[in-house]
Amino acid sequence: MTDFVWPIILILNAVLVLLVGVFVLWKLHKDRKSGYPTKDERTIKISGKAAIGTYWISLAFMISLALFIIFGTEFLALPELDAGWAVIAIMLVSGISNALLSWYYSRKGDL
């Protein structure tokens, strides 16, 4: 039974990505057809400020992670962190910080 789990998960993942892509394209087409602009000046400014904030947060996280790995393994005898987990942590911090900063700046009145 465990041999069949990964192919099913991969197929479901591909179908889910395909459905999300079709939905996004449909939504963009519908908005463009109804006359809404995809981006205006405010959303471009919000995206830019969120991207800059995400860059600095991600940079600080990567530096702290590197220092934790160096000092943790050399001086504190902590087990080594696998590269895959470090990459996953960096991706999560980047994605979550971009989403939160975009949300924060969109709720803010005047930029």
Secondary structure by P-SEA (a helix, b strand, c coil): cccaaaaaaaaaaaaaaaaaaaaaaaaaaaaaaaccccccaaaaaaaaaaaaaaaaaaaaaaaaaaaaaaaaacccccccccaaaaaaaaaaaaaaaaaaaaaaaaacccc
